[in-house]
Amino acid sequence: TSYGAPKRMTEQGGWYFTAPWDPVTVRRGDALGLRAGADYFAELLAPGLSNSTSDARWISILSWCLKWSHVTWRNAGGIDLSRREGQRERYAWLRPLELLWVARTLVAGQTTGQLRGRRSVARWITATEDGQLSPNFEMSADQFRRYRQVGMYGAYRVVFRSVPGLTTGDGWTLANTAHQLANLVNETLPQTAQLKQQRFENGTKWSHWIGKEARYWLEIGWQAEWKTIGGFLPTPDHAVRALLPKKECDLLAPSLFAADSIRRMTAEVLAGAKTAKMHAELCEALANSSMLAKKIAPVSLASLPAFTRFADAAMLAMRALWREVNHDDNRQAPSVRKLASSADLQARFSQLRDAGNAWLKTPSRSTFPHEQVATQLAEAMRGAKTPSEQLRALARHHYEHGGGRRWFREQADTIIPLVADTGIAASDYRFRLRSLCLLAAQCGIANMNNAIDALEQQETDDEESNTP
């Protein structure tokens, strides 16, 4: 569904709610309306993953979190995961453990890696040391609620719902592989930090802790043991390509990269593209792969290289326009004419028109299910002859087709910014390839270094741009 909690059907034919989060377009952003096309290719090449699935260690840690939060949820009377309310109650027991693992990592002195909520947790650690215990980890009520969407489980919930062996398919109830991962994580912890079933069979008055789940974990469930140094931690940035320990790999690799699976084939094709220097060249290798052609109809991937080149050129133009808007002395609403006089912006428009013309000439375009929005932008840019017309065409397409917050809009021959200049770069349209490559490297599937280097290759001016 577009709003509220997305639904999934179980094998038994009943519906269950996954997690209530914001509408997809608001939550992820979609500056040019090309997200559906990007998701189409992502599902073909890396099913069951997401662009946020970048550290296999978190699959292990979250398995541990799911195991022990399940115990407390059941003790507190939790039974039904088919209703939205039941899942909200279930997550209330999970969220504190996610945040405590972020805290453990920071207390251990590690500040890099995938640590969502780290700023709030760092403030919370300081506050607790001063004797001020905040059950919401120094988050506002809204931030604490939204952590379900943007936190660690939110980043990996697709994996837990989709990858065989992790859950029964509901994203919550552990299956065999995740049980083994949870036990492995527990065994790596120092003795005092390990959790045991007996701890949860001590006559606790569970009804007292409903609505106070974070306090339970801090005061009874895990107490100060979470501070104990040692055991697995999330992977730091400098080691994100490194092989995980053998026992962990032996559990993760068969689930994430089963023999003859599409994820494994995609990883092997990317690893074999030794001459690729950028994202689009890796996409060409995928589109031309005879190995993938056995699993995916060649026509389905035929338009991938042209689509990604066009989408990248469009996002470069968007960022260039945003940069000009925010570097202008007249911050309120610089004129279209003045903005269009920028040589950099004109160069981006020229690149976008060239990529758009290549897209319009792509023979397989008509077989691509989501070609309409890309084609509309390409045709609009082709028909715009002057830089001012091209600027208007891009701004109009963004305002009419973009998802989430709009960056700006044209009004009375000016461009009016609609969001604050945060300095955070807007993401390009991607197909989960970097996530897949990192997981493959950590699971020992192949040497993914060249592919990861190519995927991370960006133009210097693009990296330095300030975008919504």
C-alpha positions in Angstrom: 0.0 0.0 0.0 1.1 3.6 -0.4 0.3 4.8 3.1 0.2 3.2 6.5 1.6 -0.3 6.8 2.5 -2.3 3.7 0.9 -5.6 3.6 2.1 -9.1 2.6 0.2 -12.3 2.2 1.3 -15.4 4.1 1.5 -18.9 2.5 -1.7 -19.7 4.4 -3.5 -16.9 2.6 -3.8 -14.4 5.5 -2.5 -10.9 5.4 0.1 -9.5 7.8 1.4 -6.0 8.2 5.2 -5.5 7.9 5.9 -2.1 9.5 4.0 1.2 9.5 6.2 3.7 7.8 5.9 6.9 5.7 4.9 6.7 2.1 7.8 5.3 0.0 8.2 8.4 -2.0 8.5 10.6 1.1 10.7 8.1 2.9 13.2 7.5 0.2 12.9 10.4 -2.1 12.5 10.2 -5.9 13.6 13.5 -7.5 12.7 12.6 -11.1 10.1 9.9 -10.8 12.5 7.2 -11.9 12.4 5.1 -8.7 10.0 2.5 -10.2 12.4 1.8 -13.0 15.3 1.5 -10.7 13.4 -0.9 -8.4 12.5 -3.0 -11.5 16.1 -3.6 -12.3 17.0 -4.0 -8.6 14.4 -6.8 -8.3 15.8 -8.6 -11.3 19.4 -8.4 -10.2 19.4 -8.4 -6.4 16.1 -9.7 -5.2 15.5 -9.7 -1.5 18.1 -6.9 -0.8 17.9 -3.2 -0.5 20.3 -0.3 -1.0 20.7 -0.2 2.7 21.9 -3.8 3.1 25.6 -3.1 3.3 26.9 -5.1 6.2 26.3 -8.8 6.7 27.3 -8.5 10.3 24.1 -6.7 11.0 22.1 -9.7 9.8 23.9 -11.7 12.5 23.4 -9.0 15.2 19.7 -8.5 14.3 19.1 -12.2 14.4 20.3 -12.0 18.1 18.1 -9.0 18.7 15.1 -10.7 17.1 15.6 -13.9 19.2 15.7 -12.2 22.6 13.1 -9.6 21.8 10.8 -12.4 20.8 11.2 -14.0 24.2 10.2 -10.8 26.0 7.3 -10.1 23.6 5.9 -13.6 24.2 6.4 -13.3 27.9 4.5 -10.0 27.8 1.5 -11.7 26.2 2.4 -11.2 22.5 0.8 -13.8 20.2 -0.6 -12.3 17.0 1.8 -10.8 14.3 -0.9 -10.7 11.7 -2.2 -7.3 12.9 -0.6 -3.9 12.7 -1.0 -3.4 16.5 0.7 -6.8 17.2 3.7 -5.8 15.1 3.9 -2.4 16.8 4.0 -4.2 20.1 6.6 -6.7 18.8 8.9 -3.9 17.6 8.7 -2.1 20.9 10.8 -4.9 22.4 13.2 -5.0 19.5 14.0 -1.3 19.1 15.9 -0.9 22.4 18.2 -3.8 21.5 19.0 -2.2 18.1 20.0 1.0 19.8 22.0 -0.8 22.6 24.1 -2.4 19.9 24.8 1.0 18.4 25.7 2.1 22.0 28.0 -0.9 22.5 29.8 0.0 19.3 30.4 3.6 20.4 31.4 2.6 23.9 33.9 0.2 22.4 35.5 3.2 20.6 34.3 2.5 17.1 32.6 5.4 15.5 32.3 4.3 11.9 30.1 1.7 10.2 26.4 1.4 9.7 25.3 2.9 13.1 21.9 4.5 12.5 20.9 6.9 15.3 24.5 7.3 16.4 24.2 11.0 17.3 21.3 10.6 19.6 22.9 7.5 21.1 26.2 9.3 21.7 24.3 12.0 23.6 22.4 9.3 25.5 25.7 7.7 26.6 26.9 11.0 27.9 23.6 11.6 29.7 23.6 8.2 31.4 27.1 8.7 32.6 25.9 11.9 34.2 23.1 9.9 35.9 20.3 11.0 33.5 18.6 7.9 32.2 16.5 8.6 29.1 14.4 5.7 27.9 14.2 7.1 24.4 18.0 7.3 23.9 17.9 11.1 23.7 15.4 11.0 20.8 12.2 13.0 20.5 9.0 10.9 20.6 8.7 11.3 16.8 12.4 10.3 16.2 11.9 7.3 18.5 8.8 6.3 16.6 10.4 6.8 13.2 13.4 4.6 14.1 11.3 1.7 13.1 11.6 3.0 9.5 15.1 4.4 9.5 16.9 2.3 12.1 18.9 -0.9 11.7 15.9 -3.3 11.5 14.3 -0.9 9.0 17.4 -1.2 6.8 17.4 -5.1 6.9 13.7 -6.0 7.2 13.5 -6.8 3.5 16.3 -9.3 3.9 14.6 -10.9 6.9 11.4 -11.2 5.0 12.8 -12.5 1.8 16.0 -14.5 2.3 15.3 -18.2 3.0 16.5 -19.5 6.4 16.3 -16.1 8.2 12.6 -16.0 9.2 9.5 -17.9 8.4 8.7 -15.1 5.9 7.1 -12.6 8.3 10.3 -10.8 9.1 10.0 -11.5 12.8 9.9 -15.3 13.6 13.4 -16.8 13.3 14.1 -19.8 11.1 17.0 -22.2 11.4 19.9 -20.1 10.0 19.0 -17.0 11.9 18.7 -19.0 15.1 22.2 -20.3 14.5 23.5 -16.8 13.8 21.8 -15.5 17.0 23.5 -18.2 19.0 26.9 -17.5 17.4 26.6 -13.8 18.3 25.7 -14.7 21.9 28.7 -17.1 22.2 31.1 -14.4 21.0 30.0 -12.0 23.8 31.9 -11.9 27.1 30.4 -14.3 29.7 28.6 -11.5 31.6 27.0 -10.1 28.5 25.6 -13.4 27.1 21.8 -13.8 27.5 20.3 -17.1 28.7 16.7 -18.3 28.7 16.7 -18.5 32.5 17.1 -14.7 32.8 13.6 -14.4 31.4 12.0 -17.0 33.7 12.5 -15.2 37.0 9.0 -14.2 37.9 9.1 -10.8 36.2 5.8 -9.0 36.2 5.7 -8.5 32.5 2.6 -6.4 32.4 4.4 -3.7 34.3 6.9 -3.3 31.4 4.5 -2.9 28.6 5.1 0.6 27.3 8.4 0.7 29.1 10.3 -1.8 27.0 13.5 0.2 26.8 13.6 0.6 30.6 13.1 -3.2 30.9 16.3 -3.9 28.9 18.3 -1.3 30.7 17.1 -2.1 34.2 16.6 -5.9 34.1 17.0 -7.5 30.7 20.6 -6.5 29.7 21.4 -4.0 32.4 25.0 -2.7 32.2 26.2 -5.8 30.5 25.7 -4.1 27.1 28.8 -2.0 28.0 31.0 -5.0 28.2 33.7 -4.8 25.5 34.3 -7.8 23.3 32.4 -10.0 20.8 31.0 -9.2 17.4 30.4 -5.5 16.5 29.1 -3.9 13.3 31.8 -3.7 10.6 33.8 -0.4 10.6 34.2 1.5 7.4 37.8 0.4 6.8 36.8 -3.3 7.0 33.6 -3.3 5.1 35.0 -5.3 2.2 36.8 -7.9 4.5 35.8 -11.5 4.8 33.8 -12.3 7.9 34.8 -15.1 10.3 34.4 -18.6 8.9 31.6 -19.7 11.1 29.6 -16.6 10.3 30.3 -17.0 6.5 29.3 -20.6 6.6 25.9 -19.6 7.9 25.3 -16.5 5.8 26.7 -17.4 2.4 24.3 -20.4 1.7 21.3 -18.2 2.4 22.4 -14.9 0.7 24.2 -16.5 -2.2 22.8 -20.0 -2.8 24.4 -21.9 -5.7 22.6 -21.0 -9.0 20.8 -18.1 -7.3 20.4 -14.8 -9.2 22.2 -12.9 -6.4 25.2 -15.2 -6.7 25.2 -14.9 -10.5 25.0 -11.1 -10.4 27.9 -11.0 -7.9 30.0 -13.3 -10.1 29.3 -11.2 -13.2 30.3 -8.0 -11.4 33.4 -9.6 -10.0 34.3 -10.7 -13.6 34.0 -7.3 -15.0 37.6 -6.5 -14.5 37.8 -3.6 -16.9 34.8 -1.7 -15.6 35.6 1.7 -14.2 32.2 3.1 -13.4 28.7 2.1 -12.6 27.3 2.2 -16.2 30.1 -0.1 -17.4 29.1 -2.7 -14.8 25.5 -2.3 -15.9 26.7 -3.1 -19.5 28.4 -6.3 -18.2 25.2 -7.4 -16.5 23.0 -6.6 -19.6 25.4 -8.6 -21.8 26.0 -11.5 -19.5 25.3 -14.9 -21.0 25.2 -16.4 -17.5 22.4 -14.1 -16.3 20.6 -14.7 -19.6 19.9 -18.2 -18.4 18.0 -16.8 -15.4 16.7 -13.4 -16.7 15.3 -12.8 -20.2 18.0 -10.7 -22.0 15.3 -8.2 -23.2 14.6 -7.4 -19.5 18.1 -6.1 -18.9 18.7 -4.7 -22.4 17.7 -1.1 -21.6 19.6 -1.1 -18.2 22.8 0.7 -19.5 21.0 3.5 -21.3 18.6 3.9 -18.4 21.3 4.3 -15.8 23.3 6.7 -18.0 20.2 8.9 -18.5 19.2 8.7 -14.8 22.8 9.7 -13.8 22.9 12.6 -16.2 19.6 13.8 -15.0 20.7 13.7 -11.3 23.9 15.5 -12.2 21.8 18.2 -13.8 19.5 18.4 -10.8 22.5 18.8 -8.4 24.1 21.4 -10.6 20.8 23.4 -10.6 20.5 23.1 -6.9 24.1 24.2 -6.4 23.5 27.3 -8.6 20.2 28.1 -6.7 22.0 28.0 -3.3 25.2 29.8 -4.4 23.2 32.7 -5.8 23.3 36.0 -3.8 19.5 36.2 -4.2 18.8 33.2 -2.0 15.0 33.7 -2.1 14.3 33.2 -5.8 17.1 33.6 -8.4 15.8 34.2 -11.9 15.7 31.4 -14.5 17.7 33.6 -16.9 20.5 34.2 -14.4 20.7 30.5 -13.4 20.7 29.4 -17.0 23.8 31.6 -17.7 25.9 29.2 -15.7 28.5 27.4 -17.9 28.5 24.4 -15.5 24.7 24.1 -15.7 24.7 24.4 -19.4 27.3 21.6 -19.7 25.1 19.4 -17.5 22.0 20.1 -19.7 24.0 19.2 -22.8 25.0 15.9 -21.2 21.5 15.2 -20.2 20.1 15.9 -23.7 22.8 13.6 -25.2 21.9 10.8 -22.7 18.2 11.4 -23.3 18.6 11.2 -27.1 20.5 7.9 -26.5 17.6 6.7 -24.4 15.1 7.6 -27.1 17.1 5.6 -29.6 17.4 2.5 -27.4 15.6 -0.3 -29.4 14.6 -2.2 -26.2 13.0 0.9 -24.5 9.5 -0.2 -25.5 9.9 -3.5 -23.5 10.8 -1.7 -20.3 7.7 -1.5 -18.1 8.6 1.9 -16.6 9.9 3.7 -19.7 7.2 6.4 -19.8 8.5 8.8 -17.2 12.1 8.6 -18.5 10.9 9.1 -22.0 8.8 12.1 -21.1 11.9 13.8 -19.5 14.1 12.9 -22.5 11.5 14.3 -25.0 11.1 17.4 -22.9 14.8 18.1 -22.9 15.1 17.3 -26.6 12.4 19.9 -27.3 14.0 22.6 -25.2 16.4 24.6 -27.4 17.8 27.2 -25.0 19.4 26.8 -21.6 16.4 28.6 -20.0 14.0 26.3 -21.7 16.0 23.3 -20.6 16.1 24.6 -17.0 12.3 25.0 -17.1 11.8 21.5 -18.6 13.9 19.9 -15.9 12.2 21.9 -13.1 8.8 21.2 -14.4 9.5 17.4 -14.7 10.9 17.4 -11.2 7.8 19.1 -9.8 5.3 17.0 -11.7 6.9 13.6 -11.4 9.2 13.7 -8.4 8.3 11.8 -5.3 8.8 13.0 -1.7 9.8 16.6 -1.0 10.3 18.8 -4.0 13.6 20.7 -4.1 12.3 23.7 -5.9 9.7 25.0 -8.3 9.5 27.6 -11.0 7.3 30.6 -10.5 7.2 33.9 -12.4 10.5 33.2 -14.2 12.3 32.4 -10.9 13.3 29.2 -9.1 12.0 29.0 -5.5 13.8 26.6 -3.1 11.3 24.5 -1.2 13.7 22.7 1.2 16.6 23.8 3.4 20.2 23.4 2.0 21.3 20.5 4.3 24.6 19.7 2.6 23.5 16.1 2.3 23.9 14.7 -1.2 20.9 13.3 -2.9 21.3 9.7 -4.0 21.6 8.6 -7.6 19.2 5.9 -8.9 20.9 2.6 -8.1 20.0 -1.1 -8.3 21.4 -2.5 -5.0 24.6 -3.5 -6.7 26.9 -1.9 -4.1 25.0 -3.7 -1.3 25.2 -7.0 -3.1 29.0 -6.6 -3.8 29.7 -5.8 -0.1 27.7 -8.8 1.1 29.5 -11.0 -1.5 32.9 -9.8 -0.4 32.1 -10.4 3.3 30.7 -13.9 2.5 33.7 -14.8 0.4 31.8 -15.3 -2.9 34.4 -13.5 -5.0 36.9 -10.7 -5.1 34.6 -7.7 -5.4 37.1 -4.9 -5.0 37.1 -3.7 -8.6 33.3 -3.7 -8.8 33.0 -1.8 -5.5 35.6 0.7 -6.7 33.6 1.2 -9.9 30.3 1.6 -8.0 31.8 4.2 -5.7 33.4 6.2 -8.5 31.9 9.7 -8.6 32.9 13.0 -10.1 34.6 15.3 -7.6 32.2 18.2 -8.2 29.3 15.8 -7.7 30.6 14.8 -4.3 31.1 18.4 -3.2 27.7 19.6 -4.3 25.1 20.5 -1.6 21.8 18.9 -2.3 18.6 18.1 -0.4 
